[in-house]
Amino acid sequence: MFEAFIRNIVYRRVIICGLILSVFGLAQSATGAAIPDPLRPHDFTPAEPIVTEIEPEEMPTWAVQTIVVSAGREFAVINGRAVKVGQSVDRAKVVAIGLYSVTLNYRGTLVDLKLAKSQVVEPVISSGEEK
């Protein structure tokens, strides 16, 4: 019973100390006064932050020279390089290859590249009979 009495007194003192410290902290933060760092030298002055402007990276340019879509193969020539779906060209991943366009993913942005009208060749379907 004596231990319970002592424990009760200790708990009350801990709660009272906690309340006093929290009120003291709130009063200090309400006045706007900063709490000094006890480990910081008294003549310490913080250094000015170094701010450097980073130029945004320019988006590369892509040019489609050829698109080949057939039963057995599908690829495109972009900037002189033959690529398939899933491969990369100039920091962009090829997402889709269509008959007349290629879709790239550049840093989360989808970019559609289309063949110029002068480059489009209509498919020739032969019946197998020669004349």
Protein Blocks (a to p, Z undefined) as FASTA:
>chain_A
ZZmmmmmmmmmmmmmmmmmmmmmmmmmmmnopacddfkbcfkbccddddddddddddddd
dddfbdcddfkbccddeehiacdehiaeehiacfbdcfkbccddeehiacdddddfklpc
cddddehiaZZ
